[in-house]
Amino acid sequence: MWATICTDFHPPPVVADAMIAVRQLAGVAAFPFGGYAQAERTRIVLGQEDIIEALKADPQQAEGVAALRVQGNFMFDAATHRDFLGAILGTGIERSKVGDIILVGETGAQILVAEELLEHFVLNLTQVRSVPVVTRRMALAELSVRPAKTETVRSVEASLRLDAVASAGFRISRAKAADLIKQGDVRVNWIQAKGSSMIKEGDVISCSGKGRIEIISTTLTKKERHAVEMTRYL
């Protein structure tokens, strides 16, 4: 009888490469899950194909990811994402056991962690900066996630080459886009690509330090150019 297993938490490029490798395995399926739909850092859940397909329909039934509510009064000593990460790593845990950290104003944060270490965090995460905190488990369904800040970008390009679309989407020069692509800083669906790679609807283009864009639509104009509509995540 199969049971599912989980990897550690990883960033999107690592997850994308791992998913390509998993697809080569017969009888094994997988999906990434970080506790909520928009999670950036995720664990890969692996198992028998029928089990994984069932879990995809209701990912919160998958084991491996738990949520912590870390509460304290940060009104006079505001804490950043880095502060919470430092505090949780200070309990003796590696970064790979921690997923996304969601700040919740002056009251603390919500932190996604490896479920098997839940009790450790509840007992040992007692202070962030100078602020005493209370750490307890919360249901994944209780997570409060603000919608991502986005803007719509429209451009008309001679082709759907990656370097052209990335230039328009990130509002940088074509030459700068080409340099970033050569350096490996630009990925399509989290996988490295060439500047000449062709982009299509639904693709996500990410760039280190500049966020990511999602291709919403591409249409051919009367002059046979490509009108591209993108959502840029800020």
HUTAQUI-V962788 format. One record per pair of residues at least 6 apart in sequence whose ideal C-beta (glycine too) atoms are under 6 Angstrom apart, sorted by the first residue. I is the first residue (numbers start at 1). J is the second residue. D is the distance in whole Angstrom. If there is no record, write none. Layout:
# HUTAQUI-V962788
i: <I:I>
j: <J:J>
d: <D:D>
This chain:
# HUTAQUI-V962788
i: <2:2:4:4:5:6:6:6:7:7:8:9:9:9:9:11:12:13:15:15:16:16:18:22:29:29:30:30:31:31:32:32:33:33:33:33:33:34:34:34:34:34:35:35:35:35:36:36:39:40:41:41:43:43:45:55:55:60:64:65:66:66:66:67:67:67:67:67:68:68:68:68:69:69:69:70:70:70:70:71:71:71:72:72:72:74:74:75:77:77:77:79:79:81:83:83:84:84:84:87:88:88:91:91:97:97:98:99:100:101:101:102:103:110:113:118:121:122:125:148:149:150:150:151:153:153:153:154:155:155:156:156:157:157:158:160:160:160:161:162:162:162:162:163:163:163:163:165:166:166:166:167:167:169:169:169:170:170:178:180:181:184:185:185:186:187:188:188:189:199:201:201:201:203:204:204:205:206:211:212:213:213:214:215:216:216:217:218:218:219:221>
j: <47:48:45:47:46:43:45:64:43:44:96:41:43:96:99:41:190:190:32:42:190:191:44:30:49:52:44:46:45:56:42:44:42:45:59:62:65:41:42:99:100:112:65:67:112:140:143:145:100:100:99:100:64:65:62:61:62:140:115:112:113:115:118:110:112:138:140:143:111:113:121:135:110:136:138:108:109:133:135:107:108:134:108:131:133:106:131:106:129:130:131:128:129:101:128:129:101:109:128:128:98:125:124:125:114:117:113:112:112:109:111:110:109:143:121:137:135:135:135:233:234:231:233:232:169:230:232:229:168:228:225:227:164:226:225:198:199:226:196:193:195:197:199:177:178:181:195:199:177:186:205:174:177:213:230:232:207:210:195:186:195:192:207:208:207:206:203:205:204:215:215:217:218:215:212:214:213:212:233:233:230:232:231:230:229:231:229:226:228:227:227>
d: <6:4:5:4:5:4:6:4:5:4:4:5:5:6:5:6:4:5:5:6:3:5:6:5:4:4:5:4:6:5:4:5:6:6:5:6:6:6:4:5:6:6:5:6:4:5:5:6:5:6:4:5:5:6:5:6:5:5:5:6:6:4:5:6:6:5:5:6:5:6:6:6:6:6:4:5:5:5:5:6:4:5:5:4:4:5:6:5:5:5:5:5:5:5:6:5:5:5:6:4:6:6:4:6:4:6:6:3:5:6:5:4:5:6:6:6:6:5:4:5:4:5:6:5:5:5:5:5:4:5:5:5:5:5:6:5:5:5:6:6:6:4:6:5:5:6:4:5:4:6:6:5:4:4:5:6:6:5:5:5:5:6:6:4:5:5:6:6:6:6:5:6:6:5:6:5:5:4:5:5:5:5:5:6:5:6:5:6:5:5:6>
